Amino acid sequence: MSAMIEVQVTQVRQLTPVVREFSFAAVDGVLPGFSCGSHVQVLLPTAERTLRNAYSLLGDPRQNGIYRIAVRLQEASRGGSRYLHEQVKVGDRLHIGVPSNLFALHSQARHHILLAGGIGITPFMAYLAELQASGASFELHYAYRSGLTDAYADELRERLGERFHGYDAAAGQRLACAGLLRDKPLGSHLYVCGPQRLLNEIRTLAETQGWSAGRVHWEAFAAPEPGQPFSVELARSGQRLQVPGDHSLLEALEAAGVDVPNLCRGGVCGQCTTRYLSGEVEHRDHYLDEQQRGEALMPCVSRGGCSGTLLLDL
């Protein structure tokens, strides 16, 4: 990621005990415009290493000058969310990447169904600004736990009225996904952001009920899961690397000065797809098909086997 922007933290808001919102302004010049569904990578210089985490941009894309993100404190944090929650304060400076959009609204949709689970509400905050401004047909379904993961729930309930559908797990309310997809208007598109289990359930249900893949849009930003350490060799340079269990292959390559294009860092976009020549691969992405996995991997999430060396075409 070559283009970087230095920003200053202008506001910090604690939305719930585990969700904190940050506002950024450019230190020099102005921030680039963005479209709803965009995200930025934020560089987080923790004590152990510098992490690059992706966060959705909140707010109305037509209002320039300020970026906002909301971050949930993860129990099994690798350090990124904890760094933001415990160390970052107003006046601090950070570096971020330019906005990228892998989760845009579909321009031909006649009706938009937004489904958020917990912190998955974040990309929809910008969606809602766009949908309301254009007078589009939409509905929002938001599953959360009150007092913990219900960031923006009260605001959205008041703002959206009957188009807001909330499901509070603390009150025993459960989102009935199967019913949500039935009898929808012609031209409806579904957008989902939240935990992986929710995405898996919705995608399976949509396929079962005859929704075409082009009408189901989803996004998940998740830190790479840890695994066993493994060895890597770069075929073109002969360089050998050791990837620790709590580092991704992409992070190990970046630490060694190997530039690999990337956007989502979560195994979804395919930007970092890399060819490998030999070795055992544990594929964890949501992008490559089985045939592609025979010769390529996504280093943001995939790992090599603990026995032998993974040989990359780099």
C-alpha positions as CSV (number, residue, x, y, z in Angstrom):
1,M,0.0,0.0,0.0
2,S,2.0,3.0,-1.3
3,A,-0.3,6.0,-1.0
4,M,-0.5,7.1,2.6
5,I,-2.3,10.0,4.3
6,E,-1.3,11.5,7.6
7,V,-4.3,12.3,9.7
8,Q,-5.0,13.8,13.1
9,V,-7.6,12.4,15.5
10,T,-10.2,15.2,16.0
11,Q,-12.8,13.4,18.1
12,V,-13.2,10.2,20.0
13,R,-16.7,9.0,21.1
14,Q,-17.4,5.9,23.3
15,L,-20.6,4.6,21.8
16,T,-20.9,1.4,23.9
17,P,-18.5,-0.3,26.4
18,V,-16.9,-2.1,23.4
19,V,-17.4,0.3,20.4
20,R,-15.5,3.5,20.0
21,E,-15.8,6.1,17.2
22,F,-12.9,8.1,15.8
23,S,-12.9,11.1,13.6
24,F,-9.9,12.0,11.4
25,A,-8.9,15.2,9.5
26,A,-6.0,15.5,7.1
27,V,-2.8,17.0,8.6
28,D,-2.0,18.6,5.2
29,G,-4.4,19.3,2.4
30,V,-7.8,17.7,2.2
31,L,-9.0,14.1,2.5
32,P,-10.0,12.3,-0.8
33,G,-13.7,11.8,-1.5
34,F,-15.2,8.4,-1.0
35,S,-18.3,6.5,-2.0
36,C,-20.7,4.7,0.4
37,G,-19.3,1.2,1.2
38,S,-15.7,2.4,1.2
39,H,-13.1,1.5,3.7
40,V,-9.6,2.6,4.6
41,Q,-6.6,0.8,6.0
42,V,-5.3,2.3,9.3
43,L,-1.7,1.8,10.3
44,L,-1.5,0.9,14.0
45,P,2.0,1.0,15.6
46,T,1.5,-1.4,18.5
47,A,4.3,-2.2,20.8
48,E,4.9,-5.6,19.0
49,R,4.5,-4.5,15.4
50,T,2.7,-2.2,13.0
51,L,-0.7,-3.6,12.0
52,R,-2.8,-2.6,9.0
53,N,-6.5,-2.9,9.8
54,A,-9.4,-2.1,7.4
55,Y,-12.3,-0.1,8.7
56,S,-15.5,1.1,6.9
57,L,-16.0,4.9,6.5
58,L,-19.1,6.2,8.3
59,G,-21.1,9.3,7.4
60,D,-22.3,11.1,4.3
61,P,-19.8,10.8,1.4
62,R,-20.9,14.2,0.2
63,Q,-19.6,15.9,3.3
64,N,-15.9,16.4,2.8
65,G,-13.2,17.1,5.3
66,I,-13.6,14.4,8.0
67,Y,-13.4,10.6,8.0
68,R,-15.1,8.6,10.7
69,I,-14.7,4.9,11.7
70,A,-16.1,2.9,14.5
71,V,-14.0,0.1,16.1
72,R,-15.2,-2.8,18.3
73,L,-12.8,-3.9,21.0
74,Q,-12.1,-7.6,20.2
75,E,-11.6,-10.0,23.1
76,A,-9.0,-11.9,21.1
77,S,-7.5,-8.7,19.7
78,R,-4.1,-9.1,18.1
79,G,-3.4,-5.6,19.3
80,G,-5.1,-3.3,16.8
81,S,-8.5,-2.7,18.4
82,R,-6.9,-2.6,21.8
83,Y,-4.4,0.0,20.6
84,L,-7.2,2.2,19.3
85,H,-9.4,1.8,22.4
86,E,-6.7,2.2,25.0
87,Q,-4.0,4.5,23.5
88,V,-5.4,6.7,20.7
89,K,-6.7,10.1,21.8
90,V,-7.7,13.4,20.4
91,G,-4.6,15.2,18.8
92,D,-2.8,12.0,18.0
93,R,-1.5,11.4,14.4
94,L,-1.9,8.2,12.4
95,H,-1.4,7.1,8.8
96,I,-4.2,5.7,6.7
97,G,-4.5,4.5,3.1
98,V,-6.7,6.1,0.4
99,P,-10.4,4.9,0.4
100,S,-11.2,1.7,-1.5
101,N,-14.7,0.3,-2.2
102,L,-15.4,-3.4,-2.4
103,F,-19.0,-3.1,-1.1
104,A,-20.8,-0.5,-3.3
105,L,-24.5,-0.1,-3.7
106,H,-25.8,-1.8,-6.8
107,S,-26.9,1.0,-9.3
108,Q,-29.7,-1.1,-10.8
109,A,-31.4,-2.3,-7.6
110,R,-35.0,-1.3,-7.1
111,H,-35.1,-2.2,-3.4
112,H,-32.1,-2.5,-1.0
113,I,-32.2,-4.9,2.0
114,L,-29.5,-4.0,4.5
115,L,-28.6,-6.7,7.1
116,A,-26.1,-5.8,9.8
117,G,-24.8,-7.9,12.7
118,G,-23.2,-5.9,15.6
119,I,-20.2,-3.8,14.3
120,G,-21.3,-4.7,10.8
121,I,-23.6,-1.7,11.0
122,T,-20.6,0.6,10.1
123,P,-20.7,0.4,6.2
124,F,-24.4,1.0,6.3
125,M,-24.1,4.3,8.0
126,A,-22.8,5.8,4.7
127,Y,-25.3,3.7,2.7
128,L,-28.2,5.2,4.6
129,A,-27.0,8.7,3.9
130,E,-26.9,8.0,0.2
131,L,-30.2,6.0,0.1
132,Q,-32.2,8.7,2.0
133,A,-30.7,11.5,-0.1
134,S,-31.8,9.8,-3.3
135,G,-35.2,8.7,-2.1
136,A,-34.4,5.0,-2.8
137,S,-36.5,2.1,-1.5
138,F,-34.7,0.3,1.4
139,E,-35.0,-1.5,4.7
140,L,-32.5,-2.0,7.5
141,H,-32.3,-5.1,9.7
142,Y,-29.9,-4.7,12.6
143,A,-29.1,-7.5,15.0
144,Y,-27.3,-6.5,18.2
145,R,-27.0,-6.9,22.0
146,S,-28.3,-3.8,23.8
147,G,-25.7,-2.1,26.1
148,L,-22.8,-3.8,24.2
149,T,-23.0,-3.9,20.4
150,D,-25.9,-1.6,19.7
151,A,-23.9,1.4,18.4
152,Y,-26.2,3.8,16.5
153,A,-29.4,1.8,17.2
154,D,-31.3,4.6,18.9
155,E,-30.2,7.1,16.3
156,L,-31.3,4.8,13.4
157,R,-34.6,3.9,15.0
158,E,-35.6,7.6,15.2
159,R,-34.1,8.4,11.9
160,L,-35.6,5.6,9.8
161,G,-38.9,4.9,11.4
162,E,-40.7,1.8,10.0
163,R,-37.7,1.1,7.8
164,F,-35.7,0.2,10.9
165,H,-36.0,-3.4,12.2
166,G,-34.0,-4.1,15.3
167,Y,-33.3,-7.5,17.0
168,D,-31.9,-7.3,20.5
169,A,-30.3,-10.6,21.6
170,A,-30.4,-9.4,25.2
171,A,-34.2,-9.3,25.0
172,G,-34.4,-12.7,23.3
173,Q,-35.1,-11.2,19.8
174,R,-33.7,-13.3,17.0
175,L,-33.4,-12.3,13.4
176,A,-35.3,-14.8,11.3
177,C,-33.1,-14.9,8.2
178,A,-35.2,-17.3,6.2
179,G,-38.3,-15.1,6.4
180,L,-36.4,-12.0,5.6
181,L,-35.6,-13.2,2.1
182,R,-39.1,-14.3,1.1
183,D,-41.6,-12.3,-1.0
184,K,-39.3,-9.4,-1.7
185,P,-40.0,-6.9,-4.5
186,L,-38.7,-7.6,-8.0
187,G,-35.2,-6.2,-8.3
188,S,-34.3,-6.5,-4.6
189,H,-30.7,-6.7,-3.6
190,L,-29.4,-7.9,-0.3
191,Y,-26.3,-6.5,1.5
192,V,-24.9,-8.2,4.5
193,C,-22.1,-7.2,6.9
194,G,-21.3,-8.9,10.2
195,P,-19.9,-12.1,11.8
196,Q,-18.8,-14.9,9.5
197,R,-21.5,-17.2,10.8
198,L,-24.2,-14.6,9.7
199,L,-22.7,-14.3,6.3
200,N,-22.6,-18.0,5.8
201,E,-26.2,-18.4,6.9
202,I,-27.5,-15.7,4.6
203,R,-25.6,-16.8,1.6
204,T,-26.8,-20.4,2.0
205,L,-30.4,-19.3,2.5
206,A,-30.3,-17.0,-0.4
207,E,-29.0,-19.8,-2.7
208,T,-31.7,-22.1,-1.4
209,Q,-34.4,-19.6,-2.0
210,G,-33.3,-18.9,-5.6
211,W,-31.5,-15.6,-5.1
212,S,-28.9,-15.2,-7.8
213,A,-25.3,-14.5,-6.6
214,G,-25.4,-11.1,-8.3
215,R,-28.1,-9.9,-6.0
216,V,-26.3,-10.9,-2.7
217,H,-23.5,-8.6,-1.6
218,W,-21.5,-9.1,1.5
219,E,-18.5,-7.8,3.4
220,A,-16.4,-9.1,6.3
221,F,-13.4,-7.5,7.8
222,A,-11.7,-10.0,10.1
223,A,-8.2,-10.3,11.4
224,P,-6.4,-13.4,10.1
225,E,-6.8,-16.4,12.3
226,P,-3.6,-17.6,14.0
227,G,-2.1,-20.9,13.1
228,Q,1.1,-22.9,13.2
229,P,4.4,-21.3,12.3
230,F,5.7,-22.2,8.8
231,S,8.5,-21.5,6.4
232,V,8.4,-19.6,3.1
233,E,10.9,-19.3,0.2
234,L,10.7,-16.7,-2.5
235,A,11.6,-18.4,-5.8
236,R,12.9,-15.3,-7.6
237,S,15.1,-13.9,-4.9
238,G,15.9,-17.0,-2.9
239,Q,14.9,-15.3,0.3
240,R,13.6,-17.5,3.1
241,L,11.2,-16.3,5.7
242,Q,9.7,-17.7,8.9
243,V,6.1,-16.8,9.5
244,P,5.1,-16.9,13.2
245,G,1.8,-18.3,14.3
246,D,0.3,-14.9,15.1
247,H,1.4,-13.2,11.9
248,S,-0.2,-13.6,8.5
249,L,1.9,-14.5,5.4
250,L,1.1,-11.0,4.0
251,E,2.5,-9.4,7.2
252,A,5.7,-11.5,7.0
253,L,6.2,-10.5,3.4
254,E,5.7,-6.8,4.2
255,A,8.1,-7.0,7.1
256,A,10.7,-8.4,4.7
257,G,10.2,-5.5,2.3
258,V,8.1,-7.4,-0.3
259,D,5.3,-5.3,-1.6
260,V,2.1,-7.2,-2.3
261,P,-0.9,-5.3,-3.5
262,N,-3.8,-5.6,-1.1
263,L,-7.1,-4.0,-0.1
264,C,-9.3,-5.9,2.3
265,R,-6.7,-8.1,4.1
266,G,-9.5,-10.5,4.9
267,G,-9.5,-13.0,2.1
268,V,-12.4,-11.4,0.1
269,C,-11.2,-9.1,-2.6
270,G,-8.6,-11.1,-4.4
271,Q,-6.2,-8.2,-4.7
272,C,-3.3,-10.0,-3.0
273,T,-3.6,-13.3,-4.9
274,T,-0.2,-14.8,-5.2
275,R,1.1,-17.8,-7.2
276,Y,2.8,-20.6,-5.4
277,L,5.0,-23.3,-6.9
278,S,5.1,-26.0,-4.3
279,G,4.2,-26.7,-0.7
280,E,1.2,-27.4,1.5
281,V,-1.4,-24.6,1.7
282,E,-4.2,-24.0,4.2
283,H,-6.6,-21.9,2.2
284,R,-8.8,-19.6,4.3
285,D,-10.0,-17.2,1.7
286,H,-13.5,-16.5,0.3
287,Y,-12.4,-15.7,-3.2
288,L,-10.5,-18.4,-5.0
289,D,-12.3,-21.5,-6.4
290,E,-11.0,-25.0,-6.1
291,Q,-9.2,-24.9,-9.4
292,Q,-7.5,-21.6,-8.7
293,R,-6.4,-22.9,-5.3
294,G,-4.2,-25.5,-7.1
295,E,-1.8,-22.7,-8.0
296,A,-2.6,-19.6,-6.1
297,L,-3.2,-18.4,-2.5
298,M,-4.2,-15.3,-0.7
299,P,-1.4,-14.4,1.7
300,C,-3.6,-12.1,3.8
301,V,-5.3,-15.2,5.3
302,S,-3.8,-18.4,3.9
303,R,-1.0,-20.3,5.6
304,G,1.6,-22.9,4.7
305,G,1.8,-26.3,6.3
306,C,4.0,-26.8,9.4
307,S,6.0,-29.4,7.5
308,G,8.1,-28.4,4.5
309,T,8.5,-25.0,2.9
310,L,6.0,-23.1,0.9
311,L,7.6,-21.8,-2.3
312,L,6.1,-18.6,-3.7
313,D,6.5,-17.2,-7.2
314,L,7.9,-13.9,-5.8
